[in-house]
Amino acid sequence: MNAKKYYITTTIPYVNAEPHVGFALEIVQADVLARYHRLLGEDVFHNFGADEHGLKIYRKALELGKDPQKYCDEYAAKFDALKQTLNLAYDNFIRTTDLKHIAAAQEFWRRCLANGDIYKKNYKIKYCVGCELEKTDSELKDGKCEFHPNLDLEVYEEENYFFRFSKYQKPLLEFYEKNPDFVVPEGKYNEIKEFVKRGLEDFSVSRLKKKMPWGVDIPDDPEQVMYVWFDALVNYISALGWPENEKKFKEFWPGIQTAGKDNLRQQTAIWQAMLLSAGLPNTKQVFIHGFITVNGQKISKSAGTAIAPNEITDKYGTDALRYYVLAKIHPWEDSDFTWKKFNETYNADLANGLGNLVARVAKLCERAKIQDSGFKIQFQENRFLNGFRFDEALKEIWEWISEVDQVIEKDKPWTLKEVELESALKIYVEKIRKIATGLRPFLPETAEKILKQFAGPKIKSEAPLFPRIK
C-alpha cells in the first residue's frame, strides 16, 4: 500500500541579505511539520530554496560590483547552509535560476496567456522595491509602504504585460467559501477575503529588459522579462518537476505552504489566481506565521537587530535555537527575541528542565540494570501540530517532564532497595523514552541522544545535554 503523500514548502527568501533569526522561524516550523509527517509514516517532500531574480537582487549585485549570477550563487549557498546550522531535513533546495525552473515558469506563462489572462498595456504605478510589489494609495501609510517605510516608493511608467487578476475575484471567493481551513490563522483568512471582496486590480507581470535584465525571459518577446513574483511563485510546482514529471506533481500537489504575513496577498490570492488561470489545482493550505522582533525592534542590519542563526547555535547548540523559536514564539503573532529571554528559557526549560531530568534518572539507573522491555514507543499523532500550534505541543511535553519530576520526588528512589528501585526506574525510563519520542520533530538531535542513552540494558550518565549558562 502506498504511503500518504505530504508536500510542504516554505516561501523562498530573496538572496539580497544574510539569513537571520527571523527567517529561521519559518524554515524550522516547516521542518517540524515535515519530520512529524514522516514519523507518521507518510511520504514527505519538503521544499526550500532561494528567490534569485528581481530589482532588489540586480541592484545589490551592481552595488557590490558582482555579476548577478555569481552574487546569487554566493548567497544561495548561505541559505542552503542553514541545513547544517538548523539541522533541517528538507528534500529539495530550489533556485529560481535553475534551468528547469525557468522552463517551468515559461510554460506557466504560456498557459496563462492561452487562457486570455496576460495582455500588454502602458501603465504608471507606485512600486516598493522592498516588497517587489505595486502599491495602491489605500495600502500606504503616510505615503510609505507599511513594511518598508525607510524606502521611497518608485514611480514606473512603461509598457508591460499584465495579469488579469480582476477576473478572479468571484472564483477566489468561491474557493475560500468551499475551503474554510485554507488559511491559518482565521484572522489572516478574514483579512484576505476582505481584500478580495473590495475588488482586484490587474497587475504588471513583466519588466523592460533594457531597464532590468535580471529575470526570466518572456516567451516570444526578447524585450521583456518576467516580474519577479510571477516567476518565483511557480517554484512551488517546479520543485515537484512540473510540467515534465506529471506523475510526481499529481502525487504531491496540492501541498501546504508556510509564509509570513507580508506574503499574505501573494500566497493566498495572487498565486491562487495564477493557478486557476493555468488550469491547475489550488494550494491545499497556507499557514501564515508571525514575525520575530529583536529587543522590540524590527529585524534590521543597520539597527543591529539582524541576529544570524549561527550566533546562537555556535554557542548554545542547534536545538536550543529550535526550542526557543518553537516554544516561545507564538505561531502566528509577532513575538520578541532578547538575549535575556533566551538565556532564561535555556536555563529554565532546557538545562534545569529536560537536561536535569535526563541526568537525574541516568544517575539513578547506574545503580541498577534496566532491561529493555522490548516495547517500542510509537510516535503519536499530535493534535497541536495538526493546528500549527508548535508552542502548545512543546508545552504538553514539558508538562510530561514536570510530571516525572513530581513522581520522583514522591517515590524518593534514592531511599529504595534494589528490587523496588528497579521497578520504579522502569517507569521513569519509559516516561523519558516517551518524552524523547515526542521531541523527535522538534529537537531531533537531543531526542536521538536521549533514546540512545536510555535504550538499555545498562544506562549510564553522560555529558549534560544543555550545560547551564550564567
C-alpha positions in Angstrom: 0.0 0.0 0.0 1.4 3.4 -1.0 2.1 5.8 1.9 0.0 9.0 2.1 1.8 11.9 0.3 2.6 15.1 2.2 4.1 18.2 0.5 5.3 21.2 2.4 7.1 24.3 1.1 8.3 27.5 2.7 8.4 30.8 0.9 11.8 31.1 -0.7 13.8 34.1 0.6 15.4 36.8 -1.6 19.1 36.4 -1.6 19.8 40.1 -1.1 20.8 39.7 2.6 22.3 37.3 5.0 19.9 34.7 6.7 18.7 36.0 10.1 16.9 34.5 13.1 13.5 35.8 11.8 13.7 33.6 8.8 14.9 30.7 10.9 11.4 30.7 12.4 9.7 29.8 9.1 12.1 27.1 8.0 12.2 25.4 11.4 8.4 25.4 11.6 8.2 23.7 8.2 11.0 21.3 9.2 9.0 20.2 12.2 5.9 19.6 10.1 7.9 17.6 7.6 9.6 15.5 10.3 6.2 15.0 12.1 4.5 13.6 8.9 7.5 11.4 8.2 7.2 9.9 11.7 3.5 9.2 11.0 4.7 7.1 8.1 3.8 9.5 5.3 5.8 10.0 2.1 7.0 13.6 2.6 8.5 16.1 0.2 9.8 19.3 1.8 10.9 22.2 -0.4 13.1 25.2 0.5 15.2 27.4 -1.8 16.2 30.8 -3.0 14.4 33.6 -4.9 17.1 35.0 -7.2 15.6 37.4 -9.7 14.2 40.9 -9.4 15.3 44.5 -9.0 16.5 44.2 -5.4 18.9 41.5 -6.2 20.0 43.1 -9.5 20.8 46.4 -7.7 22.6 44.7 -4.8 24.8 42.8 -7.2 25.7 46.0 -9.1 26.3 47.8 -5.8 28.9 45.1 -4.9 30.3 45.1 -8.4 29.4 41.5 -9.0 27.8 39.5 -11.8 24.2 38.8 -10.7 24.5 35.1 -11.2 27.8 34.9 -9.2 26.2 37.0 -6.5 23.2 34.7 -6.3 25.5 31.6 -6.2 27.3 33.0 -3.2 24.1 34.0 -1.3 22.1 30.9 -2.2 24.9 28.8 -0.6 24.5 30.8 2.6 20.8 29.9 2.8 21.4 26.2 1.9 24.0 26.2 4.7 21.1 26.6 7.1 20.5 22.8 6.6 23.5 22.2 8.9 23.1 25.2 11.2 19.5 24.4 12.0 19.6 20.6 11.5 17.0 20.7 8.7 15.9 17.7 6.7 14.4 19.3 3.6 14.3 17.2 0.4 14.9 19.9 -2.2 16.6 23.3 -2.4 15.3 25.1 -5.4 16.9 28.1 -7.1 14.9 30.2 -9.4 17.9 30.5 -11.7 17.8 26.7 -12.2 17.1 25.9 -15.9 14.3 23.5 -15.1 12.6 26.2 -13.0 13.0 28.8 -15.8 11.4 26.4 -18.3 8.5 25.7 -15.9 7.9 29.5 -15.4 7.8 30.0 -19.1 5.4 27.1 -19.6 3.2 28.5 -16.8 3.3 31.9 -18.6 2.2 30.2 -21.9 -0.8 28.6 -20.1 -2.0 31.9 -18.5 -1.5 33.6 -21.9 -3.5 30.9 -23.7 -6.3 31.4 -21.2 -6.5 35.1 -22.1 -5.2 36.3 -18.8 -2.0 38.0 -20.0 -2.1 41.2 -22.1 0.0 44.2 -22.8 -0.6 47.9 -21.9 1.0 51.1 -20.9 0.8 51.9 -17.2 2.1 54.1 -14.3 2.4 52.7 -10.8 4.0 53.3 -7.4 6.3 50.5 -6.6 8.0 49.3 -3.4 11.4 47.7 -4.2 11.5 46.2 -0.7 8.3 44.1 -1.3 8.8 43.9 -5.1 5.1 44.9 -5.3 2.9 47.6 -6.8 1.2 49.7 -4.1 -2.2 51.4 -4.3 -2.7 54.6 -2.3 -5.1 52.7 0.1 -2.2 50.4 1.0 0.2 53.2 2.0 0.7 54.7 5.4 1.8 58.4 5.2 2.7 57.7 1.6 5.1 54.9 2.5 4.9 51.1 2.4 4.0 49.8 5.8 6.6 47.0 5.6 9.4 49.2 4.2 8.8 52.7 5.5 12.5 53.5 5.1 12.3 53.1 1.3 11.0 55.7 -1.1 8.3 54.4 -3.5 9.4 54.4 -7.1 7.2 55.5 -10.0 7.2 53.4 -13.1 5.7 54.4 -16.5 6.2 51.9 -19.3 4.6 49.2 -21.5 4.4 45.8 -19.8 2.4 42.6 -19.7 -0.4 42.4 -17.2 -2.1 39.6 -15.5 -5.9 39.7 -15.5 -6.2 39.5 -11.7 -9.6 41.3 -11.7 -11.1 38.3 -13.4 -10.6 36.1 -10.4 -12.5 37.9 -7.7 -15.5 35.6 -7.8 -13.6 32.3 -8.4 -11.3 33.1 -5.4 -14.2 34.0 -3.1 -15.9 30.8 -4.1 -12.8 28.8 -3.4 -12.4 30.5 0.0 -16.1 29.6 0.8 -15.6 25.9 -0.1 -12.3 25.7 1.9 -12.8 27.3 5.3 -9.4 26.0 6.6 -7.4 27.2 3.6 -5.6 30.0 5.6 -4.4 29.6 9.2 -4.9 31.6 11.4 -8.6 32.6 10.9 -7.8 36.3 11.3 -5.5 36.3 8.3 -8.1 34.3 6.3 -10.7 37.0 7.1 -8.1 39.7 6.0 -7.5 38.2 2.6 -11.2 37.6 2.0 -11.9 41.3 2.7 -9.1 42.3 0.4 -10.6 40.2 -2.5 -14.1 41.4 -1.7 -13.0 45.0 -2.2 -12.1 44.3 -5.8 -9.0 43.2 -7.6 -6.8 45.1 -10.0 -4.8 43.7 -12.8 -1.0 43.9 -12.1 2.1 44.0 -14.2 3.9 40.7 -14.7 6.9 41.9 -16.8 9.7 44.5 -16.9 11.5 46.0 -19.8 14.7 44.1 -20.3 16.8 47.2 -21.1 15.9 48.6 -17.7 16.0 45.4 -15.6 17.6 42.5 -17.4 17.8 40.1 -14.4 14.8 37.9 -14.8 13.2 35.0 -16.7 12.8 35.8 -20.4 9.2 36.2 -21.7 8.4 33.5 -24.3 8.5 35.1 -27.8 9.3 38.6 -26.6 13.0 39.3 -26.2 12.4 42.8 -24.9 10.7 41.8 -21.6 11.5 39.6 -18.6 9.1 38.2 -16.0 8.2 40.3 -13.0 9.9 38.5 -10.1 6.8 37.4 -8.2 5.3 35.7 -11.3 8.5 33.7 -11.8 9.1 33.0 -8.1 5.7 31.6 -7.2 6.0 28.9 -9.8 8.8 27.4 -7.7 6.2 25.6 -5.6 5.3 23.4 -8.5 8.5 23.4 -10.5 10.1 21.9 -7.3 7.9 18.8 -7.9 9.2 18.5 -11.5 6.2 20.2 -13.1 5.5 20.2 -16.1 7.8 17.3 -17.1 7.2 15.0 -14.1 3.4 14.9 -14.2 3.3 11.7 -12.1 5.2 13.3 -9.1 3.3 16.5 -9.4 -0.1 14.8 -9.3 1.0 12.6 -6.3 2.2 15.5 -4.1 0.2 18.6 -5.3 -1.6 20.4 -3.7 0.5 21.0 -0.7 1.0 23.1 2.4 2.8 26.5 2.3 4.2 28.5 5.2 4.6 32.2 4.8 5.0 35.5 6.7 2.2 38.0 7.0 3.9 40.3 4.5 3.3 37.5 1.9 -0.4 37.1 2.6 -1.6 38.7 -0.6 0.9 36.9 -2.8 0.4 33.4 -1.4 -3.3 33.3 -0.7 -4.7 35.5 -3.6 -2.2 36.2 -6.4 -0.7 32.7 -6.6 -4.1 31.0 -6.2 -5.5 33.1 -9.1 -2.4 32.2 -11.2 -3.0 28.5 -10.5 -6.7 28.9 -11.6 -5.5 30.6 -14.8 -3.1 27.9 -15.6 -5.7 25.2 -15.0 -4.0 23.7 -12.0 -5.3 22.8 -8.5 -5.1 25.4 -5.8 -2.7 25.1 -2.8 -4.1 22.9 0.0 -3.4 25.2 2.9 -1.4 28.3 3.8 0.0 28.8 7.3 0.8 32.5 8.0 3.3 32.9 10.8 4.1 36.0 12.8 7.4 37.9 12.8 10.2 37.9 15.3 11.4 41.3 16.6 14.7 41.7 18.4 14.6 43.9 21.5 11.3 45.1 20.4 12.5 46.3 17.0 12.1 45.0 13.5 15.0 42.9 12.4 17.4 45.2 10.6 21.1 45.0 9.8 21.5 48.8 10.2 19.8 48.7 13.6 21.9 45.9 14.8 19.0 43.6 15.3 19.8 41.1 12.5 21.0 38.2 14.5 22.4 35.3 12.4 21.2 31.8 13.4 24.8 30.6 13.9 25.4 33.4 16.5 23.0 31.3 18.7 23.8 27.8 17.6 27.6 28.1 17.8 27.3 28.9 21.5 24.1 27.1 22.6 23.6 24.3 20.1 21.0 23.9 17.3 18.2 22.5 19.5 18.4 25.5 21.9 17.5 27.8 19.0 14.9 25.4 17.6 13.3 25.2 21.1 13.1 28.9 21.6 11.5 29.7 18.2 9.0 26.9 18.5 8.1 27.1 22.2 8.4 30.8 23.0 7.5 32.5 19.7 3.7 32.5 19.1 3.0 30.6 15.8 1.1 33.5 14.2 1.5 36.5 16.4 4.6 38.7 16.5 7.0 37.8 19.3 10.2 39.3 20.7 13.7 37.8 21.0 16.1 39.2 23.6 19.3 37.5 24.8 17.9 37.8 28.4 14.7 35.9 27.5 16.7 33.4 25.5 19.2 32.7 28.4 16.3 32.4 30.9 14.5 30.0 28.7 17.6 27.9 28.1 18.4 27.6 31.8 14.8 27.0 33.0 13.4 24.7 30.3 16.5 23.0 28.8 19.2 22.9 31.4 17.1 22.7 34.6 14.1 21.0 33.0 14.7 18.4 30.4 18.5 18.2 30.9 18.3 17.9 34.7 15.6 15.1 34.5 17.6 13.1 32.0 20.8 13.4 34.1 18.9 12.6 37.3 17.3 9.4 36.0 20.5 8.3 34.3 22.4 8.6 37.5 19.8 6.6 39.4 20.0 3.9 36.6 23.7 3.4 37.2 22.7 1.6 40.4 20.6 -1.0 38.6 20.3 -2.9 35.3 17.2 -1.8 33.3 16.3 -4.4 30.8 14.8 -3.2 27.6 11.1 -4.2 27.8 11.1 -4.7 24.0 8.1 -2.3 23.8 8.9 0.5 21.3 7.1 3.7 21.9 5.3 4.7 18.7 5.2 8.3 17.6 1.6 9.5 18.1 -0.4 12.0 16.1 -0.3 15.4 17.7 -3.5 17.4 17.8 -1.5 20.6 18.4 0.8 20.1 15.4 -2.2 19.5 13.2 -3.2 23.0 14.0 0.3 24.5 13.7 0.5 25.1 17.5 4.1 24.3 17.9 4.2 26.2 21.3 1.3 24.2 22.7 2.8 20.9 21.5 6.0 21.6 23.4 4.1 22.9 26.4 2.4 19.5 26.7 5.8 17.7 26.5 7.2 19.9 29.2 4.2 19.0 31.3 5.3 15.4 31.0 8.7 16.4 32.2 7.2 18.1 35.2 5.0 15.1 36.0 8.1 12.7 36.0 9.9 15.1 38.3 6.9 15.1 40.7 6.7 11.3 40.7 10.5 11.0 41.5 10.0 13.5 44.4 7.1 11.4 45.7 8.9 8.0 45.3 12.2 9.1 46.7 14.0 6.4 44.7 17.3 7.1 46.4 15.8 5.5 49.6 14.5 2.4 47.8 16.1 -1.1 47.9 17.3 -2.8 44.7 14.1 -4.6 43.7 11.9 -1.6 44.4 14.4 0.7 42.7 14.4 -1.3 39.5 10.6 -1.3 39.4 10.5 2.5 39.8 13.3 3.1 37.4 11.5 1.1 34.6 8.6 3.6 34.9 10.9 6.6 34.8 12.8 5.3 31.8 9.7 4.5 29.8 8.4 8.0 30.5 11.7 9.6 29.4 11.5 7.5 26.2 8.0 8.8 25.6 9.3 12.4 26.1 12.2 11.8 23.7 9.9 10.2 21.1 7.6 13.2 21.4 10.6 15.6 20.9 11.8 14.0 17.7 10.2 16.5 15.2 11.2 19.5 17.4 14.6 18.7 18.9 15.8 15.9 16.7 19.4 15.8 17.8 18.5 15.9 21.5 15.7 13.3 21.1 18.1 10.8 19.4 20.7 11.3 22.1 18.2 10.5 24.8 16.8 7.5 23.0 20.2 6.1 22.5 21.3 6.7 26.1 18.1 5.1 27.5 18.0 2.1 25.2 19.3 -0.2 28.0 20.2 -2.6 29.3 22.8 -0.6 31.1 22.0 3.1 31.3 24.9 5.5 32.2 25.4 9.1 33.0 26.7 11.2 30.0 27.7 14.8 29.4 24.9 17.3 30.1 22.5 17.8 27.3 22.3 21.5 28.0 25.1 22.8 30.3 23.7 25.6 32.4 24.9 29.1 31.4 25.5 32.1 33.7 
